[in-house]
Amino acid sequence: MPSTTTGANYFGQQLLNEAKSLGFTPNDYTIMPFDGGFSGGSSQVTALQDFNAQLVSTFGWTSAQAYAREGFSGMNGRTDIGEYFYQNDFQKVLSFAESSGLSRYTFWSVNRDRQCNPVNNNGVTSSECSSVAQNSWDFAAYTVAFANHAPVTPPTPTPPPTPSPTPTPTPTPTPTPTTGGCTAAAWVSNIAYVSGDVVSYGGVKWTANQWNYNEVPGGASGAWNNDGPC
């Protein structure tokens, strides 16, 4: 839904009113707080707070119930009308989304999640790059971080049959990450890596074969190639 700096615009409010009259409650109402006179992440947080008040007023929900059905869809870098949103703006909104219990955090678009050449794209908004200084996939990393912390409602479990007692094996201690003798930088969990990046972990050299975030080298995802001991 399009947004002003004070929440959903006129047409967005009409959509909420129509949904109420139909008794329709979707999983999520997402606003797009950009292209409406915004200036950085703080103005986006204000819009999300004001939109929460609209949901409360329209549907009679508590603030927490409204946040649980509220989402954010931003735009990375330069927007259509020349607003700019940087990595620290995405982090500000992410922190708010996680602390408030928002149900969705996304952005437009992953195809733009790379640096232009020249960096500012000569002051023009591009569909293929962000027009701000960045590493590839910097902005996607924030959606991954949100997904890793977003609450997931598990299905009601079916009680399993009682198994026969079996010996409990002694767990193998998790090795402490170390760079060993590697000259490559140590792997860090909160950094997004792209194909070809080289790190050290557990005394072993690893090369990324795909974009990944918080994927431990040697893990089940197969995102890293083992290049042997340092």
N, CA, C and O of each residue as an XYZ file, in Angstrom:
920
protein
N       0.842     -1.186      0.000
C       0.000      0.000      0.000
C       0.877      1.236      0.000
O       1.865      1.280      0.733
N       0.539      2.270     -0.821
C       1.304      3.508     -0.801
C       1.156      4.215      0.534
O       0.167      4.043      1.247
N       2.166      5.014      0.855
C       2.187      5.623      2.184
C       2.601      7.079      2.119
O       3.362      7.495      1.245
N       2.081      7.843      3.067
C       2.581      9.181      3.341
C       3.458      9.075      4.587
O       3.622      7.991      5.148
N       4.012     10.186      5.010
C       4.841     10.165      6.215
C       4.013      9.961      7.481
O       4.572      9.827      8.569
N       2.683      9.936      7.347
C       1.812      9.708      8.503
C       0.977      8.436      8.345
O      -0.118      8.337      8.899
N       1.492      7.468      7.591
C       0.799      6.197      7.426
C       0.204      6.042      6.047
O       0.589      6.750      5.116
N      -0.748      5.106      5.907
C      -1.374      4.864      4.607
C      -2.042      6.136      4.104
O      -2.586      6.911      4.891
N      -2.001      6.351      2.786
C      -2.630      7.552      2.230
C      -4.157      7.392      2.174
O      -4.704      6.418      2.689
N      -4.822      8.341      1.555
C      -6.290      8.347      1.503
C      -6.823      7.037      0.931
O      -7.741      6.435      1.490
N      -6.245      6.601     -0.180
C      -6.732      5.383     -0.834
C      -6.438      4.149      0.023
O      -7.207      3.187      0.024
N      -5.327      4.187      0.746
C      -5.025      3.087      1.655
C      -6.053      2.979      2.767
O      -6.465      1.880      3.138
N      -6.467      4.122      3.296
C      -7.487      4.105      4.343
C      -8.813      3.580      3.792
O      -9.531      2.865      4.490
N      -9.147      3.929      2.537
C     -10.363      3.394      1.929
C     -10.289      1.880      1.781
O     -11.290      1.183      1.942
N      -9.094      1.376      1.473
C      -8.910     -0.066      1.371
C      -9.153     -0.733      2.725
O      -9.794     -1.781      2.798
N      -8.643     -0.127      3.789
C      -8.867     -0.674      5.130
C     -10.356     -0.672      5.468
O     -10.872     -1.650      6.009
N     -11.039      0.415      5.153
C     -12.473      0.508      5.448
C     -13.268     -0.552      4.685
O     -14.190     -1.165      5.224
N     -12.893     -0.757      3.415
C     -13.585     -1.763      2.601
C     -13.338     -3.162      3.151
O     -14.254     -3.983      3.204
N     -12.101     -3.433      3.560
C     -11.782     -4.740      4.128
C     -12.600     -4.989      5.393
O     -13.098     -6.092      5.617
N     -12.730     -3.959      6.206
C     -13.515     -4.101      7.432
C     -14.976     -4.402      7.105
O     -15.600     -5.252      7.739
N     -15.513     -3.699      6.112
C     -16.928     -3.897      5.773
C     -17.178     -5.298      5.232
O     -18.280     -5.830      5.360
N     -16.148     -5.900      4.623
C     -16.280     -7.247      4.067
C     -15.935     -8.329      5.088
O     -16.125     -9.519      4.834
N     -15.429     -7.906      6.239
C     -14.976     -8.889      7.218
C     -13.733     -9.618      6.756
O     -13.495    -10.761      7.144
N     -12.939     -8.956      5.924
C     -11.736     -9.565      5.338
C     -10.505     -9.173      6.148
O     -10.218     -7.989      6.326
N      -9.788    -10.171      6.632
C      -8.572     -9.911      7.408
C      -7.410    -10.689      6.792
O      -7.245    -11.876      7.074
N      -6.614    -10.041      5.963
C      -5.459    -10.735      5.372
C      -4.368    -10.959      6.417
O      -4.434    -10.434      7.528
N      -3.368    -11.746      6.037
C      -2.265    -11.999      6.967
C      -1.483    -10.734      7.270
O      -0.908    -10.591      8.349
N      -1.466     -9.822      6.317
C      -0.567     -8.682      6.493
C      -0.999     -7.497      5.631
O      -1.410     -7.661      4.482
N      -0.897     -6.301      6.213
C      -1.028     -5.050      5.471
C       0.358     -4.421      5.412
O       0.914     -4.058      6.448
N       0.918     -4.289      4.224
C       2.264     -3.730      4.067
C       2.187     -2.359      3.413
O       1.544     -2.191      2.377
N       2.849     -1.379      4.025
C       2.953     -0.063      3.398
C       4.332      0.095      2.771
O       5.295     -0.567      3.157
N       4.396      0.998      1.788
C       5.644      1.308      1.089
C       6.038      2.740      1.431
O       5.682      3.669      0.706
N       6.769      2.927      2.527
C       7.092      4.295      2.953
C       8.280      4.896      2.187
O       9.378      5.045      2.722
N       8.026      5.228      0.947
C       8.990      5.967      0.131
C       8.208      6.672     -0.975
O       7.023      6.400     -1.168
N       8.869      7.578     -1.702
C       8.206      8.373     -2.742
C       7.063      9.214     -2.189
O       6.100      9.513     -2.894
N       7.183      9.595     -0.907
C       6.127     10.405     -0.328
C       6.661     11.482      0.585
O       6.004     11.856      1.557
N       7.849     11.990      0.285
C       8.440     13.038      1.107
C       9.208     12.521      2.301
O       9.342     13.222      3.304
N       9.718     11.296      2.208
C      10.443     10.688      3.326
C      11.901     11.122      3.341
O      12.477     11.471      2.310
N      12.480     11.091      4.531
C      13.882     11.453      4.702
C      14.516     10.501      5.714
O      14.543     10.776      6.913
N      15.022      9.383      5.210
C      15.729      8.443      6.068
C      14.827      7.508      6.855
O      13.600      7.583      6.787
N      15.478      6.622      7.605
C      14.774      5.585      8.337
C      13.865      6.098      9.436
O      12.832      5.488      9.709
N      14.220      7.199     10.073
C      13.385      7.725     11.163
C      11.998      8.095     10.668
O      11.007      7.840     11.352
N      11.918      8.696      9.478
C      10.608      9.069      8.934
C       9.807      7.823      8.570
O       8.579      7.834      8.647
N      10.486      6.760      8.179
C       9.789      5.513      7.852
C       9.224      4.867      9.117
O       8.111      4.341      9.111
N       9.996      4.910     10.193
C       9.518      4.367     11.472
C       8.280      5.135     11.927
O       7.318      4.535     12.408
N       8.300      6.461     11.777
C       7.136      7.273     12.156
C       5.914      6.864     11.351
O       4.816      6.763     11.899
N       6.095      6.627     10.052
C       4.976      6.215      9.201
C       4.428      4.867      9.650
O       3.213      4.667      9.657
N       5.303      3.941     10.025
C       4.863      2.629     10.499
C       4.099      2.755     11.815
O       3.119      2.042     12.033
N       4.535      3.645     12.681
C       3.830      3.867     13.948
C       2.440      4.475     13.692
O       1.456      4.077     14.315
N       2.376      5.438     12.773
C       1.090      6.064     12.462
C       0.158      5.091     11.753
O      -1.054      5.116     11.964
N       0.734      4.230     10.905
C      -0.087      3.216     10.233
C      -0.636      2.225     11.257
O      -1.763      1.747     11.126
N       0.161      1.924     12.269
C      -0.317      1.044     13.342
C      -1.547      1.650     14.010
O      -2.507      0.944     14.317
N      -1.510      2.969     14.235
C      -2.667      3.647     14.839
C      -3.888      3.566     13.927
O      -5.013      3.454     14.412
N      -3.677      3.621     12.601
C      -4.796      3.485     11.663
C      -5.422      2.096     11.767
O      -6.645      1.960     11.765
N      -4.582      1.069     11.857
C      -5.089     -0.298     11.959
C      -5.865     -0.485     13.267
O      -6.921     -1.116     13.293
N      -5.323      0.071     14.340
C      -6.003     -0.017     15.640
C      -7.364      0.658     15.569
O      -8.362      0.103     16.031
N      -7.406      1.861     14.989
C      -8.647      2.622     14.915
C      -9.675      1.946     14.015
O     -10.866      1.927     14.326
N      -9.206      1.391     12.896
C     -10.129      0.803     11.925
C     -10.709     -0.523     12.399
O     -11.913     -0.755     12.290
N      -9.840     -1.400     12.932
C     -10.271     -2.764     13.232
C     -10.503     -3.027     14.725
O     -11.001     -4.089     15.097
N     -10.143     -2.064     15.576
C     -10.330     -2.268     17.003
C      -9.320     -3.214     17.619
O      -9.551     -3.769     18.693
N      -8.190     -3.399     16.931
C      -7.140     -4.267     17.463
C      -6.344     -3.533     18.528
O      -6.404     -2.307     18.630
N      -5.592     -4.297     19.324
C      -4.582     -3.681     20.177
C      -3.402     -3.291     19.292
O      -3.304     -3.725     18.145
N      -2.515     -2.475     19.831
C      -1.336     -2.097     19.060
C      -0.512     -3.318     18.683
O      -0.014     -3.413     17.561
N      -0.365     -4.264     19.626
C       0.423     -5.479     19.354
C      -0.242     -6.324     18.271
O       0.447     -6.868     17.407
N      -1.570     -6.443     18.303
C      -2.283     -7.204     17.269
C      -2.098     -6.549     15.899
O      -1.947     -7.233     14.887
N      -2.111     -5.231     15.884
C      -1.936     -4.517     14.620
C      -0.527     -4.706     14.069
O      -0.358     -4.935     12.872
N       0.490     -4.611     14.932
C       1.865     -4.805     14.465
C       2.061     -6.211     13.914
O       2.836     -6.409     12.979
N       1.359     -7.195     14.491
C       1.479     -8.577     14.035
C       0.890     -8.772     12.642
O       1.120     -9.808     12.018
N       0.122     -7.781     12.137
C      -0.433     -7.834     10.784
C       0.046     -6.647      9.949
O      -0.616     -6.234      8.997
N       1.191     -6.114     10.317
C       1.710     -4.928      9.630
C       3.072     -5.237      9.040
O       3.882     -5.933      9.651
N       3.323     -4.710      7.837
C       4.599     -4.967      7.189
C       5.214     -3.718      6.582
O       4.562     -2.687      6.416
N       6.506     -3.851      6.253
C       7.304     -2.761      5.679
C       7.882     -3.222      4.350
O       8.446     -4.312      4.252
N       7.739     -2.384      3.326
C       8.385     -2.631      2.042
C       9.104     -1.364      1.629
O       8.469     -0.401      1.197
N      10.429     -1.354      1.757
C      11.215     -0.161      1.471
C      11.769     -0.147      0.059
O      11.457     -1.017     -0.755
N      12.584      0.840     -0.218
C      13.296      0.916     -1.502
C      14.737      1.270     -1.192
O      15.008      2.264     -0.518
N      15.654      0.464     -1.679
C      17.072      0.634     -1.355
C      17.732      1.664     -2.267
O      17.529      1.674     -3.481
N      18.532      2.533     -1.636
C      19.250      3.531     -2.414
C      18.359      4.669     -2.866
O      17.557      5.184     -2.086
N      18.497      5.068     -4.134
C      17.747      6.214     -4.680
C      16.356      5.762     -5.121
O      16.216      4.769     -5.834
N      15.321      6.506     -4.687
C      13.954      6.156     -5.062
C      13.561      6.866     -6.354
O      14.347      7.611     -6.940
N      12.330      6.616     -6.779
C      11.836      7.188     -8.039
C      11.868      8.703     -8.056
O      12.064      9.304     -9.112
N      11.674      9.341     -6.887
C      11.624     10.802     -6.861
C      12.878     11.409     -6.233
O      12.914     12.600     -5.922
N      13.912     10.572     -6.049
C      15.182     11.101     -5.581
C      15.385     11.102     -4.080
O      16.296     11.768     -3.587
N      14.557     10.370     -3.335
C      14.854     10.146     -1.914
C      15.991      9.134     -1.828
O      16.200      8.348     -2.753
N      16.719      9.155     -0.721
C      17.817      8.202     -0.556
C      17.673      7.446      0.757
O      17.427      8.035      1.809
N      17.830      6.137      0.673
C      17.809      5.286      1.859
C      19.063      4.424      1.838
O      19.325      3.693      0.883
N      19.830      4.530      2.918
C      21.120      3.860      3.015
C      21.034      2.641      3.941
O      19.989      2.338      4.517
N      22.169      1.960      4.057
C      22.201      0.761      4.884
C      21.798      1.065      6.325
O      21.102      0.266      6.951
N      22.226      2.207      6.856
C      21.872      2.517      8.249
C      20.374      2.806      8.400
O      19.812      2.613      9.478
N      19.726      3.269      7.321
C      18.270      3.457      7.364
C      17.562      2.103      7.423
O      16.597      1.929      8.168
N      18.048      1.157      6.635
C      17.463     -0.184      6.666
C      17.645     -0.822      8.039
O      16.752     -1.514      8.527
N      18.805     -0.590      8.665
C      19.047     -1.140      9.991
C      18.113     -0.508     11.021
O      17.615     -1.193     11.915
N      17.876      0.794     10.897
C      16.980      1.478     11.840
C      15.572      0.887     11.757
O      14.945      0.621     12.783
N      15.079      0.683     10.533
C      13.734      0.129     10.372
C      13.706     -1.332     10.802
O      12.726     -1.784     11.394
N      14.782     -2.083     10.508
C      14.849     -3.479     10.931
C      14.764     -3.589     12.451
O      14.022     -4.423     12.971
N      15.509     -2.762     13.160
C      15.484     -2.799     14.625
C      14.073     -2.515     15.136
O      13.606     -3.155     16.078
N      13.396     -1.548     14.503
C      12.017     -1.234     14.906
C      11.088     -2.397     14.588
O      10.241     -2.757     15.406
N      11.240     -2.989     13.403
C      10.376     -4.098     12.986
C      10.499     -5.276     13.943
O       9.501     -5.895     14.310
N      11.730     -5.580     14.345
C      11.938     -6.720     15.246
C      11.425     -6.421     16.650
O      10.831     -7.288     17.290
N      11.649     -5.205     17.130
C      11.218     -4.874     18.487
C       9.702     -4.714     18.587
O       9.129     -4.910     19.658
N       9.044     -4.356     17.469
C       7.601     -4.131     17.482
C       6.793     -5.364     17.104
O       5.585     -5.417     17.338
N       7.462     -6.356     16.516
C       6.755     -7.569     16.121
C       6.086     -7.470     14.766
O       5.080     -8.138     14.527
N       6.636     -6.629     13.847
C       6.085     -6.577     12.500
C       6.174     -7.952     11.849
O       7.096     -8.721     12.117
N       5.200     -8.251     10.988
C       5.152     -9.581     10.389
C       5.846     -9.658      9.031
O       5.988    -10.746      8.472
N       6.280     -8.515      8.493
C       6.923     -8.560      7.172
C       7.940     -7.432      7.062
O       7.723     -6.320      7.543
N       9.072     -7.759      6.406
C      10.115     -6.758      6.167
C      10.735     -7.108      4.818
O      11.380     -8.146      4.672
N      10.536     -6.243      3.844
C      11.061     -6.535      2.516
C      11.438     -5.223      1.830
O      11.315     -4.155      2.428
N      11.894     -5.297      0.582
C      12.304     -4.068     -0.103
C      12.250     -4.263     -1.613
O      12.167     -5.382     -2.120
N      12.302     -3.132     -2.310
C      12.321     -3.096     -3.772
C      13.658     -2.530     -4.212
O      13.933     -1.365     -3.923
N      14.499     -3.287     -4.892
C      14.326     -4.694     -5.208
C      15.694     -5.338     -5.154
O      16.717     -4.655     -5.193
N      15.707     -6.666     -5.064
C      16.984     -7.378     -4.988
C      17.792     -7.178     -6.272
O      19.020     -7.265     -6.254
N      17.102     -6.910     -7.386
C      17.814     -6.672     -8.638
C      18.607     -5.366     -8.609
O      19.522     -5.175     -9.410
N      18.254     -4.462     -7.679
C      18.974     -3.196     -7.545
C      20.033     -3.256     -6.443
O      20.700     -2.260     -6.164
N      20.183     -4.416     -5.823
C      21.043     -4.522     -4.643
C      22.505     -4.682     -5.032
O      23.147     -5.680     -4.705
N      23.015     -3.680     -5.735
C      24.412     -3.637     -6.163
C      24.782     -2.193     -6.450
O      23.911     -1.337     -6.607
N      26.069     -1.930     -6.517
C      26.533     -0.553     -6.718
C      26.543     -0.195     -8.195
O      26.899     -1.017     -9.039
N      26.148      1.044     -8.503
C      26.174      1.521     -9.885
C      27.592      1.932    -10.274
O      28.470      2.057     -9.420
N      27.796      2.133    -11.533
C      29.063      2.667    -12.048
C      28.739      3.745    -13.080
O      28.324      3.420    -14.193
N      28.923      5.046    -12.729
C      29.438      5.559    -11.460
C      28.463      5.318    -10.310
O      27.296      4.986    -10.516
N      28.983      5.498     -9.081
C      28.208      5.132     -7.893
C      26.838      5.793     -7.871
O      25.845      5.144     -7.541
N      26.768      7.092     -8.222
C      25.485      7.809     -8.143
C      24.645      7.655     -9.402
O      23.575      8.254     -9.506
N      25.114      6.859    -10.359
C      24.398      6.621    -11.617
C      23.996      7.933    -12.288
O      22.943      8.043    -12.917
N      24.875      8.923    -12.130
C      24.650     10.246    -12.722
C      23.332     10.877    -12.273
O      22.685     11.599    -13.032
N      22.942     10.592    -11.016
C      21.745     11.198    -10.449
C      20.438     10.678    -11.018
O      19.423     11.373    -10.982
N      20.456      9.460    -11.542
C      19.239      8.870    -12.125
C      18.934      7.567    -11.396
O      19.841      6.792    -11.091
N      17.648      7.327    -11.117
C      17.249      6.071    -10.490
C      17.320      4.944    -11.505
O      16.835      5.077    -12.629
N      17.929      3.827    -11.103
C      18.102      2.686    -11.994
C      17.321      1.478    -11.490
O      17.094      1.332    -10.289
N      16.912      0.617    -12.413
C      16.263     -0.641    -12.037
C      17.287     -1.735    -11.799
O      16.925     -2.850    -11.422
N      18.575     -1.430    -12.016
C      19.611     -2.461    -11.941
C      20.681     -2.183    -10.898
O      21.564     -3.016    -10.693
N      20.625     -1.027    -10.231
C      21.603     -0.723     -9.199
C      21.016      0.361     -8.290
O      19.997      0.970     -8.615
N      21.672      0.594     -7.144
C      21.043      1.388     -6.083
C      21.371      2.876     -6.090
O      20.655      3.661     -5.469
N      22.430      3.281     -6.774
C      22.892      4.682     -6.792
C      23.478      5.135     -5.460
O      23.613      6.336     -5.227
N      23.832      4.189     -4.575
C      24.555      4.512     -3.343
C      25.733      3.552     -3.219
O      25.741      2.485     -3.834
N      26.721      3.936     -2.425
C      27.892      3.091     -2.219
C      27.497      1.852     -1.413
O      26.875      1.965     -0.356
N      27.857      0.679     -1.913
C      27.488     -0.542     -1.211
C      28.273     -1.734     -1.741
O      28.855     -1.683     -2.824
N      28.279     -2.805     -0.959
C      28.698     -4.104     -1.451
C      27.465     -4.791     -2.026
O      26.339     -4.479     -1.640
N      27.676     -5.719     -2.943
C      26.545     -6.459     -3.485
C      25.795     -7.175     -2.372
O      26.405     -7.797     -1.502
N      24.468     -7.084     -2.403
C      23.554     -7.765     -1.479
C      23.574     -7.183     -0.065
O      23.116     -7.839      0.871
N      24.090     -5.978      0.107
C      24.057     -5.345      1.431
C      22.630     -5.249      1.962
O      22.387     -5.546      3.132
N      21.685     -4.839      1.119
C      20.315     -4.613      1.591
C      19.561     -5.929      1.795
O      18.721     -6.030      2.689
N      19.856     -6.930      0.974
C      19.221     -8.237      1.156
C      19.585     -8.835      2.506
O      18.815     -9.606      3.078
N      20.762     -8.478      3.016
C      21.192     -9.019      4.305
C      20.225     -8.645      5.426
O      20.066     -9.403      6.383
N      19.577     -7.482      5.316
C      18.643     -7.066      6.369
C      17.361     -7.905      6.322
O      16.790     -8.211      7.369
N      16.902     -8.282      5.119
C      15.718     -9.137      5.045
C      16.037    -10.529      5.565
O      15.193    -11.179      6.182
N      17.267    -10.988      5.312
C      17.677    -12.297      5.833
C      17.721    -12.260      7.356
O      17.277    -13.192      8.027
N      18.265    -11.166      7.891
C      18.323    -11.031      9.347
C      16.924    -11.036      9.949
O      16.701    -11.638     10.999
N      15.969    -10.358      9.281
C      14.588    -10.354      9.777
C      13.992    -11.757      9.713
O      13.333    -12.202     10.653
N      14.226    -12.448      8.606
C      13.677    -13.801      8.458
C      14.222    -14.744      9.525
O      13.508    -15.623     10.006
N      15.479    -14.561      9.890
C      16.078    -15.439     10.899
C      15.521    -15.192     12.293
O      15.657    -16.044     13.170
N      14.891    -14.029     12.513
C      14.349    -13.717     13.835
C      12.825    -13.666     13.855
O      12.221    -13.568     14.923
N      12.194    -13.732     12.667
C      10.740    -13.638     12.616
C      10.105    -14.846     13.285
O      10.558    -15.972     13.076
N       9.068    -14.637     14.082
C       8.422    -15.773     14.739
C       7.702    -16.649     13.732
O       7.079    -16.144     12.798
N       7.782    -17.940     13.914
C       7.116    -18.902     13.057
C       6.181    -19.732     13.924
O       6.610    -20.308     14.924
N       4.910    -19.798     13.550
C       3.950    -20.584     14.309
C       4.023    -22.033     13.851
O       3.646    -22.329     12.717
N       4.493    -22.937     14.690
C       4.630    -24.329     14.258
C       3.277    -25.009     14.221
O       2.365    -24.601     14.941
N       3.122    -26.056     13.384
C       1.870    -26.806     13.377
C       1.694    -27.545     14.688
O       2.668    -27.819     15.388
N       0.443    -27.873     15.024
C       0.181    -28.637     16.237
C       0.806    -30.017     16.093
O       0.446    -30.761     15.181
N       1.719    -30.368     16.962
C       2.422    -31.648     16.785
C       1.539    -32.837     17.136
O       0.679    -32.756     18.012
N       1.770    -33.938     16.435
C       1.121    -35.197     16.761
C       2.023    -35.955     17.717
O       3.194    -36.169     17.403
N       1.520    -36.370     18.875
C       2.379    -37.070     19.829
C       2.998    -38.309     19.195
O       2.271    -39.167     18.694
N       4.316    -38.420     19.205
C       4.965    -39.585     18.596
C       4.865    -40.792     19.526
O       4.664    -40.624     20.729
N       5.004    -42.012     18.986
C       5.036    -43.192     19.851
C       6.246    -43.142     20.767
O       7.286    -42.589     20.408
N       6.108    -43.714     21.935
C       7.219    -43.719     22.882
C       8.320    -44.640     22.378
O       8.089    -45.840     22.228
N       9.492    -44.120     22.117
C      10.559    -44.964     21.584
C      11.214    -45.793     22.678
O      11.137    -45.468     23.862
N      11.851    -46.858     22.256
C      12.625    -47.658     23.198
C      13.857    -46.872     23.592
O      14.450    -46.174     22.769
N      14.240    -46.985     24.848
C      15.438    -46.252     25.277
C      16.661    -46.690     24.487
O      16.891    -47.879     24.263
N      17.418    -45.723     24.081
C      18.666    -46.008     23.369
C      19.789    -45.256     24.047
O      19.578    -44.198     24.639
N      20.981    -45.810     23.958
C      22.120    -45.110     24.583
C      22.288    -43.730     23.977
O      22.157    -43.545     22.767
N      22.580    -42.769     24.833
C      22.810    -41.402     24.382
C      24.281    -41.215     24.053
O      25.127    -41.307     24.942
N      24.603    -40.954     22.784
C      26.022    -40.782     22.448
C      26.569    -39.502     23.050
O      25.849    -38.522     23.242
N      27.832    -39.535     23.337
C      28.499    -38.346     23.869
C      28.645    -37.335     22.742
O      29.269    -37.642     21.726
N      28.084    -36.132     22.893
C      28.169    -35.158     21.795
C      29.596    -34.714     21.534
O      30.411    -34.582     22.447
N      29.865    -34.489     20.269
C      31.183    -33.990     19.889
C      31.220    -32.494     20.116
O      30.374    -31.775     19.584
N      32.176    -32.003     20.892
C      32.233    -30.560     21.151
C      32.352    -29.770     19.852
O      33.071    -30.167     18.935
N      31.641    -28.651     19.786
C      31.740    -27.769     18.622
C      33.082    -27.060     18.655
O      33.411    -26.403     19.643
N      33.862    -27.184     17.587
C      35.186    -26.555     17.609
C      35.081    -25.045     17.681
O      34.186    -24.449     17.082
N      35.972    -24.441     18.397
C      36.025    -22.979     18.491
C      36.590    -22.418     17.202
O      37.681    -22.810     16.788
N      35.850    -21.477     16.536
C      36.370    -20.911     15.292
C      37.757    -20.305     15.501
O      38.005    -19.602     16.480
N      38.613    -20.582     14.597
C      39.968    -20.042     14.674
C      40.502    -19.856     13.276
O      40.128    -20.587     12.359
N      41.357    -18.901     13.111
C      41.934    -18.665     11.793
C      43.123    -19.576     11.537
O      43.596    -19.676     10.405
N      43.620    -20.253     12.599
C      44.779    -21.120     12.399
C      45.904    -20.312     11.799
O      46.220    -19.219     12.269
N      46.512    -20.859     10.750
C      47.590    -20.144     10.084
C      47.124    -19.451      8.827
O      47.950    -19.054      8.005
N      45.814    -19.292      8.651
C      45.288    -18.710      7.416
C      45.577    -17.209      7.346
O      45.569    -16.502      8.353
N      45.826    -16.761      6.140
C      45.955    -15.320      5.930
C      44.602    -14.704      5.603
O      44.445    -13.485      5.675
N      43.611    -15.541      5.241
C      42.268    -15.035      4.938
C      41.596    -14.558      6.221
O      41.879    -15.058      7.309
N      40.702    -13.582      6.075
C      39.971    -13.067      7.235
C      39.064    -14.151      7.810
O      38.561    -15.007      7.082
N      38.863    -14.102      9.121
C      37.999    -15.076      9.779
C      36.550    -14.874      9.345
O      36.109    -13.743      9.141
N      35.810    -15.981      9.203
C      34.375    -15.919      8.876
C      33.623    -15.200      9.990
O      33.896    -15.418     11.170
N      32.662    -14.333      9.609
C      31.838    -13.587     10.556
C      30.378    -13.852     10.218
O      29.993    -13.789      9.051
N      29.562    -14.148     11.224
C      28.187    -14.588     10.983
C      27.293    -13.502     10.408
O      26.373    -13.810      9.650
N      27.538    -12.227     10.748
C      26.611    -11.175     10.321
C      27.104    -10.382      9.116
O      26.765     -9.209      8.957
N      27.908    -11.029      8.265
C      28.363    -10.407      7.023
C      27.815    -11.229      5.861
O      27.851    -12.458      5.900
N      27.307    -10.557      4.825
C      26.857    -11.258      3.628
C      28.060    -11.519      2.731
O      28.844    -10.610      2.460
N      28.207    -12.750      2.272
C      29.308    -13.136      1.390
C      28.767    -13.459      0.003
O      27.627    -13.897     -0.147
N      29.600    -13.236     -1.004
C      29.220    -13.561     -2.381
C      30.191    -14.582     -2.928
O      31.255    -14.809     -2.353
N      29.825    -15.200     -4.044
C      30.648    -16.235     -4.652
C      32.067    -15.733     -4.889
O      32.272    -14.660     -5.456
N      33.047    -16.525     -4.445
C      34.452    -16.155     -4.615
C      35.094    -15.581     -3.370
O      36.320    -15.506     -3.296
N      34.291    -15.167     -2.375
C      34.857    -14.660     -1.128
C      35.583    -15.782     -0.398
O      35.119    -16.922     -0.372
N      36.724    -15.447      0.194
C      37.547    -16.442      0.892
C      37.625    -16.074      2.368
O      37.866    -14.917      2.711
N      37.419    -17.062      3.247
C      37.501    -16.852      4.686
C      38.248    -18.017      5.308
O      38.529    -19.020      4.653
N      38.564    -17.862      6.593
C      39.119    -18.969      7.364
C      38.168    -19.285      8.506
O      37.564    -18.393      9.102
N      38.050    -20.581      8.799
C      37.163    -21.021      9.874
C      37.615    -22.396     10.336
O      37.766    -23.315      9.531
N      37.831    -22.530     11.648
C      38.245    -23.813     12.194
C      39.586    -24.283     11.672
O      39.815    -25.488     11.568
N      40.485    -23.355     11.336
C      41.797    -23.738     10.828
C      41.773    -24.189      9.387
O      42.749    -24.756      8.897
N      40.646    -23.939      8.687
C      40.489    -24.360      7.300
C      40.176    -23.140      6.444
O      39.511    -22.206      6.891
N      40.663    -23.161      5.210
C      40.365    -22.098      4.257
C      39.112    -22.485      3.485
O      38.988    -23.625      3.039
N      38.149    -21.515      3.317
C      36.879    -21.776      2.644
C      36.632    -20.710      1.580
O      36.985    -19.545      1.762
N      36.017    -21.123      0.459
C      35.650    -20.195     -0.602
C      34.144    -20.291     -0.836
O      33.616    -21.386     -1.026
N      33.457    -19.159     -0.825
C      32.011    -19.142     -1.040
C      31.695    -19.505     -2.488
O      32.350    -19.017     -3.409
N      30.695    -20.359     -2.689
C      30.271    -20.705     -4.047
C      28.921    -20.098     -4.400
O      28.384    -20.356     -5.477
N      28.362    -19.281     -3.483
C      27.092    -18.615     -3.729
C      26.934    -17.511     -2.693
O      27.685    -17.449     -1.719
N      25.950    -16.637     -2.909
C      25.664    -15.630     -1.887
C      25.171    -16.346     -0.647
O      24.377    -17.282     -0.737
N      25.643    -15.906      0.516
C      25.150    -16.507      1.750
C      25.294    -15.543      2.906
O      26.095    -14.609      2.862
N      24.512    -15.780      3.939
C      24.507    -14.938      5.136
C      24.248    -15.842      6.331
O      23.244    -16.553      6.370
N      25.152    -15.816      7.304
C      25.028    -16.627      8.516
C      25.007    -18.119      8.203
O      24.363    -18.898      8.905
N      25.727    -18.521      7.125
C      25.860    -19.931      6.784
C      27.257    -20.383      7.216
O      28.252    -19.990      6.608
N      27.330    -21.201      8.255
C      28.616    -21.623      8.811
C      29.374    -22.460      7.786
O      28.811    -23.408      7.239
N      30.642    -22.133      7.511
C      31.428    -22.973      6.607
C      31.420    -24.432      7.075
O      31.645    -24.733      8.247
N      31.152    -25.327      6.114
C      31.071    -26.737      6.453
C      29.678    -27.177      6.836
O      29.455    -28.356      7.110
N      28.719    -26.237      6.863
C      27.351    -26.559      7.249
C      26.595    -27.264      6.137
O      27.124    -27.489      5.049
N      25.348    -27.607      6.429
C      24.540    -28.396      5.508
C      24.158    -27.646      4.238
O      23.801    -28.271      3.239
N      24.228    -26.302      4.260
C      23.791    -25.543      3.090
C      24.698    -25.735      1.887
O      24.267    -25.549      0.749
N      25.956    -26.108      2.129
C      26.887    -26.287      1.026
C      27.300    -24.997      0.369
O      27.712    -24.990     -0.791
N      27.194    -23.888      1.108
C      27.508    -22.580      0.528
C      29.012    -22.329      0.430
O      29.439    -21.366     -0.207
N      29.811    -23.185      1.056
C      31.260    -22.978      1.113
C      32.004    -24.204      0.576
O      31.604    -25.340      0.830
N      33.089    -23.964     -0.168
C      33.972    -25.035     -0.611
C      35.172    -25.134      0.316
O      35.797    -24.123      0.636
N      35.493    -26.339      0.744
C      36.624    -26.585      1.637
C      37.906    -26.621      0.811
O      38.091    -27.502     -0.029
N      38.794    -25.646      1.060
C      40.058    -25.574      0.319
C      41.215    -26.211      1.082
O      42.368    -26.113      0.661
N      40.915    -26.855      2.191
C      41.954    -27.564      2.936
C      42.477    -26.762      4.118
O      42.171    -25.581      4.280
N      43.280    -27.443      4.945
C      43.806    -26.791      6.156
C      44.692    -25.615      5.817
O      45.300    -25.559      4.748
N      44.756    -24.666      6.753
C      45.628    -23.512      6.559
C      47.084    -23.977      6.553
O      47.992    -23.161      6.402
